[in-house]
Amino acid sequence: MSKAAQRATEALRAYGLEFPGAHIKSPWPNHADLAVADKTFAYLGKGEGPFSISCKLPETSAVALELPFTEPTGYGLGKWGWVTATIERGKIPLSMLEAWIEESYRAQAPKRLIKELDAR
């Protein structure tokens, strides 16, 4: 993973950990994913390969899938609105990916934690 990809991954992970109840979940080697109530809301690799993130986007997946660097997430998750972005070169659109993380968090978090987020 390039230094820019590592910095982006670390920044997005830190952003996601600011949400109420968010924590790191590592279901596979080389992953430090974001979860809430033990439900993953962002898959973020660490280590090898290009920058990659997968989020559940129930409201914006159709628009997200129009981007040239996206595809439905594998393992059958794509049919549930999960989108994977893989960026091998160029600028990583952090603000857009932060919006994805928030949408995914809201799709996975218990209502009480969403209320807590909205009260901030």
Backbone bond lengths (Angstrom), bond angles and torsions (degrees), N, CA, C in turn:
res aa  C-N    CA-C-N  psi(-1)  N-CA   C-N-CA  omega(-1)  CA-C   N-CA-C  phi
1 M - - - 1.465 - - 1.523 107.58 -
2 S 1.321 116.67 132.06 1.461 120.68 179.61 1.528 110.03 -66.75
3 K 1.326 114.30 163.26 1.472 118.58 178.51 1.525 111.12 -62.01
4 A 1.331 117.53 -38.87 1.471 120.83 178.25 1.531 110.15 -63.37
5 A 1.323 116.51 -41.80 1.464 120.40 178.45 1.524 110.76 -65.71
6 Q 1.330 117.32 -39.88 1.468 120.66 177.42 1.519 110.83 -63.43
7 R 1.334 116.62 -44.59 1.468 120.37 179.35 1.527 110.49 -62.02
8 A 1.328 116.79 -43.69 1.464 120.43 179.70 1.530 110.90 -63.75
9 T 1.324 116.48 -43.77 1.464 120.43 179.43 1.521 110.67 -61.91
10 E 1.321 116.73 -45.16 1.464 120.58 179.44 1.530 111.15 -63.55
11 A 1.330 117.05 -41.46 1.472 120.59 179.34 1.525 110.97 -64.65
12 L 1.328 117.14 -42.57 1.472 120.22 -179.98 1.526 111.03 -69.32
13 R 1.331 117.13 -37.08 1.464 119.90 177.17 1.534 109.64 -64.02
14 A 1.329 116.92 -44.68 1.467 120.72 178.53 1.525 110.54 -61.99
15 Y 1.327 117.10 -41.51 1.466 121.21 177.84 1.531 110.13 -59.27
16 G 1.325 117.10 -49.38 1.460 120.96 -178.59 1.515 113.37 -63.52
17 L 1.325 117.09 -32.03 1.468 120.32 -179.77 1.526 112.61 -72.14
18 E 1.328 117.52 -11.12 1.469 120.78 176.71 1.525 112.39 -76.10
19 F 1.331 117.97 -16.87 1.463 120.44 -179.42 1.519 110.38 -72.98
20 P 1.336 117.42 146.96 1.466 120.65 -178.77 1.530 112.06 -56.43
21 G 1.321 115.67 129.71 1.455 121.24 176.65 1.513 115.98 75.34
22 A 1.337 117.67 1.73 1.469 120.65 -178.93 1.525 110.02 -71.10
23 H 1.326 116.04 143.00 1.455 121.70 178.67 1.532 109.39 -150.25
24 I 1.327 115.25 167.60 1.460 121.89 177.60 1.523 108.76 -84.06
25 K 1.314 114.58 138.36 1.464 121.69 175.79 1.526 106.46 -131.15
26 S 1.325 116.93 129.74 1.469 121.06 -177.25 1.523 110.17 -121.79
27 P 1.346 117.39 79.89 1.457 119.71 -177.61 1.531 113.96 -75.13
28 W 1.352 116.72 -20.30 1.460 121.33 -178.61 1.521 108.97 -136.24
29 P 1.326 116.02 158.60 1.470 118.10 173.96 1.529 110.37 -58.85
30 N 1.303 115.49 148.50 1.470 123.54 178.94 1.514 113.41 63.61
31 H 1.320 117.73 28.08 1.458 122.32 173.70 1.519 109.53 -129.42
32 A 1.306 115.57 141.32 1.459 123.37 170.53 1.518 104.06 -138.30
33 D 1.325 114.52 79.38 1.458 121.87 -172.61 1.514 111.38 -83.66
34 L 1.335 115.96 163.70 1.456 122.08 178.09 1.524 109.13 -98.17
35 A 1.338 115.23 133.65 1.459 120.16 -179.37 1.519 109.81 -139.78
36 V 1.326 114.37 159.37 1.456 122.15 173.61 1.524 106.13 -139.31
37 A 1.317 116.91 133.92 1.465 121.61 -175.96 1.534 109.63 50.62
38 D 1.319 116.10 37.85 1.462 125.75 179.53 1.530 113.71 63.85
39 K 1.336 117.94 16.14 1.466 122.48 175.29 1.526 107.65 -108.19
40 T 1.311 116.16 122.85 1.464 120.76 -178.29 1.524 110.37 -66.32
41 F 1.339 115.28 135.90 1.466 119.14 174.12 1.525 112.36 -120.48
42 A 1.310 118.31 -7.98 1.467 121.05 173.17 1.521 108.98 -155.45
43 Y 1.321 115.83 123.04 1.460 121.81 174.02 1.518 107.51 -91.20
44 L 1.323 116.26 118.28 1.462 122.56 -179.00 1.520 108.64 -127.66
45 G 1.312 116.34 113.82 1.454 118.99 177.67 1.518 110.95 -71.33
46 K 1.306 114.72 162.30 1.461 119.07 172.33 1.515 107.16 -140.27
47 G 1.293 115.44 134.70 1.450 118.34 178.20 1.505 113.63 107.80
48 E 1.313 117.48 -107.84 1.466 123.80 -169.74 1.533 113.10 -76.83
49 G 1.334 114.61 157.16 1.454 121.41 169.29 1.512 115.59 79.79
50 P 1.334 115.99 -176.43 1.466 121.72 -179.60 1.531 110.87 -75.42
51 F 1.321 115.42 170.99 1.455 120.80 174.69 1.526 109.25 -61.94
52 S 1.324 116.44 135.76 1.459 120.42 178.46 1.526 109.66 -150.47
53 I 1.323 115.09 141.67 1.465 122.08 175.47 1.527 107.66 -145.96
54 S 1.323 115.35 143.33 1.468 121.05 174.26 1.519 107.92 -127.99
55 C 1.332 116.11 132.70 1.458 122.36 -179.04 1.524 109.98 -136.90
56 K 1.326 115.50 152.80 1.461 121.15 174.80 1.532 107.45 -87.14
57 L 1.325 116.07 117.68 1.466 121.43 -174.99 1.527 109.87 -122.74
58 P 1.328 117.72 77.54 1.461 119.45 -176.81 1.523 113.98 -66.25
59 E 1.328 117.44 -23.98 1.464 120.68 -177.69 1.528 113.22 -99.18
60 T 1.318 117.48 -31.71 1.469 119.59 -171.04 1.527 113.99 -121.14
61 S 1.315 118.87 11.62 1.470 119.60 -176.12 1.526 112.44 -60.57
62 A 1.327 118.15 -38.62 1.472 120.14 -178.81 1.526 110.82 -62.08
63 V 1.324 117.20 -41.74 1.463 121.38 178.51 1.527 109.81 -69.19
64 A 1.331 116.66 -43.35 1.467 120.46 -179.49 1.522 111.63 -60.92
65 L 1.317 116.64 -37.08 1.462 120.50 -177.91 1.524 113.20 -71.97
66 E 1.327 118.24 -7.90 1.453 121.59 174.18 1.528 112.38 -79.82
67 L 1.334 116.96 -14.26 1.464 120.80 179.88 1.524 109.74 -73.20
68 P 1.334 117.47 144.87 1.463 120.11 -174.73 1.526 114.74 -67.91
69 F 1.316 118.27 -16.70 1.465 121.27 -176.46 1.534 113.05 -106.99
70 T 1.333 116.84 18.42 1.460 120.05 -178.47 1.523 111.39 -119.37
71 E 1.327 114.24 161.29 1.459 122.47 174.84 1.526 108.24 -159.37
72 P 1.328 117.47 159.23 1.460 118.83 174.08 1.533 109.02 -60.40
73 T 1.303 116.87 139.03 1.461 121.31 179.89 1.521 109.68 -65.14
74 G 1.312 115.15 140.85 1.458 122.03 -178.52 1.523 112.96 -69.50
75 Y 1.314 115.33 -173.97 1.466 124.11 178.53 1.521 111.87 60.70
76 G 1.340 117.23 27.08 1.453 121.29 177.76 1.516 114.77 80.22
77 L 1.335 117.95 -0.84 1.467 120.09 -178.55 1.519 112.49 -72.12
78 G 1.331 117.21 -27.27 1.464 121.11 -178.98 1.515 112.98 -57.74
79 K 1.322 117.35 -34.20 1.467 119.32 -179.56 1.533 112.22 -69.19
80 W 1.331 116.87 -13.07 1.465 121.58 178.04 1.527 111.83 -103.50
81 G 1.331 116.95 15.53 1.459 120.58 175.92 1.514 115.03 92.83
82 W 1.325 118.03 7.20 1.462 120.45 177.44 1.522 109.73 -78.89
83 V 1.344 115.36 135.69 1.462 123.07 -179.00 1.528 108.47 -125.98
84 T 1.316 116.06 136.61 1.464 121.71 176.14 1.524 109.16 -111.17
85 A 1.326 115.34 130.27 1.461 122.24 173.17 1.526 107.78 -109.21
86 T 1.315 116.40 128.06 1.464 122.14 176.09 1.518 107.24 -125.44
87 I 1.320 115.02 119.12 1.464 120.67 -176.26 1.523 107.79 -120.91
88 E 1.324 115.00 110.27 1.461 120.07 -177.01 1.521 112.31 -87.32
89 R 1.328 116.69 -31.89 1.470 121.47 -178.90 1.520 108.62 -144.31
90 G 1.310 114.36 157.74 1.457 119.50 174.68 1.515 112.91 92.43
91 K 1.298 113.20 -175.59 1.464 121.85 -175.78 1.536 110.69 -72.64
92 I 1.312 115.25 136.85 1.463 121.73 176.88 1.531 106.93 -94.38
93 P 1.338 118.28 118.83 1.471 121.64 -174.54 1.536 112.06 -76.67
94 L 1.330 115.79 82.10 1.466 120.92 -173.51 1.526 113.44 -58.75
95 S 1.333 118.27 -44.49 1.466 118.87 -176.56 1.529 111.08 -63.47
96 M 1.323 117.97 -38.78 1.462 120.63 177.25 1.524 110.02 -65.55
97 L 1.328 117.08 -42.27 1.461 120.44 -178.75 1.525 111.57 -70.10
98 E 1.321 117.75 -30.96 1.467 120.09 172.53 1.529 110.22 -62.98
99 A 1.322 117.29 -40.47 1.471 120.52 176.85 1.530 110.33 -63.51
100 W 1.322 117.19 -38.90 1.470 120.63 176.01 1.523 110.87 -61.33
101 I 1.335 116.10 -44.55 1.463 120.38 -179.38 1.527 110.04 -61.15
102 E 1.336 116.90 -42.62 1.466 118.82 179.16 1.527 111.17 -65.30
103 E 1.314 118.22 -43.54 1.468 120.74 179.00 1.530 110.39 -61.25
104 S 1.307 116.08 -42.52 1.458 120.76 -179.53 1.527 111.03 -66.89
105 Y 1.329 115.94 -42.00 1.470 119.96 176.17 1.526 110.14 -57.59
106 R 1.315 116.74 -47.82 1.472 120.92 -178.87 1.535 111.54 -62.92
107 A 1.331 117.10 -29.41 1.469 120.55 178.38 1.528 112.20 -75.11
108 Q 1.328 116.96 -24.30 1.463 120.51 -174.15 1.534 113.88 -107.74
109 A 1.318 118.06 -22.84 1.466 121.28 -172.72 1.528 112.28 -78.62
110 P 1.328 116.17 149.61 1.464 119.88 171.83 1.531 110.51 -62.92
111 K 1.316 116.25 151.35 1.469 121.04 -176.67 1.525 112.61 -56.77
112 R 1.324 117.33 -36.54 1.471 119.53 -178.64 1.530 111.37 -62.72
113 L 1.333 117.23 -35.11 1.472 120.33 179.10 1.525 110.82 -75.71
114 I 1.315 117.70 -32.53 1.466 120.01 175.66 1.533 109.20 -66.60
115 K 1.318 117.49 -40.29 1.461 120.65 175.77 1.523 110.72 -60.77
116 E 1.326 116.51 -41.87 1.463 120.58 177.93 1.534 110.43 -62.35
117 L 1.324 117.32 -42.30 1.464 121.28 177.55 1.525 110.52 -61.89
118 D 1.322 117.21 -45.62 1.460 120.54 -178.47 1.516 112.92 -66.98
119 A 1.337 117.30 -23.69 1.460 121.13 -179.92 1.535 112.02 -78.92
120 R 1.309 116.91 -13.59 1.478 120.15 -178.90 1.503 112.20 -70.06
